[in-house]
Amino acid sequence: MKVSFASLVAGVVLLAPAAALAHHSFAAEYDVKKPVTLKGTVTKWNLELASPNVLVRQGWNRHSLTVGDVVTVQGAQAKDGSQMANARTVTLADGRKVFAFSPGGGDSQ
């Protein structure tokens, strides 16, 4: 099933994952064989990231992304076909990666 991410692209702001999703394994929710690349301007989001502790260890803070930033996000699409994805990498327009780790997502550092 093809899912249009066009509406999602315009609404990418990355925050910590919802508590309800944080307890599910990557493999249960996302399909590594369905990669997705989103490019757009940060306004709001529908992407899952690692826990807040992992994000802080990766250098994130509340100002890592701001409304208006142009980003490219690579990740894996939700298995249920919803417009949800697990972010593997987030790259700013200047090439800086502000996030490059997704537990269980097959990424290594």
C-alpha positions in Angstrom: 0.0 0.0 0.0 1.5 3.3 -1.0 1.2 6.1 1.5 1.6 9.7 0.4 4.0 11.5 2.7 3.5 14.8 0.9 1.3 16.2 3.7 3.7 14.9 6.3 6.8 16.4 4.7 5.5 19.9 5.3 4.8 19.1 8.9 8.1 17.6 10.3 9.1 18.7 13.8 10.8 16.0 15.8 9.9 15.4 19.4 10.2 12.5 21.7 8.0 9.5 20.9 4.6 9.1 22.5 4.7 7.1 25.6 2.3 4.5 24.2 4.7 3.8 21.3 7.8 3.8 23.4 7.2 0.4 24.8 6.8 -1.4 21.4 9.8 -2.8 19.6 11.0 -1.3 16.3 10.3 -4.6 14.5 6.7 -4.7 15.8 5.8 -1.2 14.5 8.1 -0.4 11.5 9.3 -2.2 8.4 13.0 -1.7 7.6 12.3 -3.0 4.1 10.0 0.1 3.5 12.5 3.0 3.8 11.1 6.5 3.5 12.9 9.8 2.9 11.1 13.0 3.9 12.3 16.5 2.9 10.5 19.6 4.2 10.2 22.5 6.5 9.8 21.9 10.2 6.3 22.8 11.5 5.0 19.7 13.4 5.7 16.0 13.3 4.5 12.4 13.0 7.8 10.6 13.5 9.1 8.4 16.3 12.5 8.9 17.7 14.5 7.3 20.5 13.7 8.0 24.2 14.5 11.5 25.6 17.6 10.1 27.4 19.0 8.7 24.1 18.2 12.0 22.3 20.1 14.0 25.0 23.1 11.7 24.8 23.1 12.3 21.0 23.3 16.0 21.6 19.6 17.0 21.3 18.1 19.8 23.2 14.9 21.8 22.9 16.5 24.0 20.3 18.0 21.3 18.1 15.2 21.9 15.6 13.1 25.0 15.3 10.1 25.9 13.2 11.3 26.9 9.7 14.3 24.6 9.6 14.6 22.6 6.4 15.4 18.9 7.1 15.8 15.6 5.4 14.7 12.6 7.4 15.4 9.0 6.5 13.7 6.2 8.3 11.3 3.3 8.1 7.6 3.4 7.4 5.0 2.0 9.8 3.9 -1.5 9.1 0.2 -0.6 9.4 0.4 1.8 6.5 -0.3 4.9 8.6 1.5 8.1 8.0 4.0 7.4 10.7 7.7 6.6 10.5 10.6 5.9 12.7 13.4 8.4 12.1 16.9 7.0 11.5 18.7 10.1 10.4 17.8 13.8 10.5 19.9 16.1 8.4 19.7 20.0 8.4 20.0 21.9 5.1 23.7 22.7 6.0 24.5 19.0 6.2 24.6 18.7 10.0 23.1 15.6 11.4 21.1 16.3 14.5 20.0 12.7 15.0 21.5 9.5 13.6 20.3 6.7 15.8 17.2 4.6 16.0 17.1 1.7 18.4 16.4 -1.5 16.6 16.4 0.3 13.3 19.5 -1.4 11.9 21.6 1.7 12.2 25.0 1.5 13.7 27.4 4.3 14.7 
